[in-house]
């Protein structure tokens, strides 16, 4: 994964983890796999 993609995953992860209205159970590795799968399908 290139540095820009890694940075994007980090930003999304931080935003989702700080979302206060709902409790979100999220692991960074799973988020990373999900985003990569989106790029592969495009």
Number of C-alpha atoms within 10 A of each C-alpha: 8 6 8 9 13 11 12 13 19 15 12 14 17 12 11 15 16 12 10 9 6 9 10 11 7 11 10 14 10 10 15 18 11 12 13 14 11 9 8 8 6 5
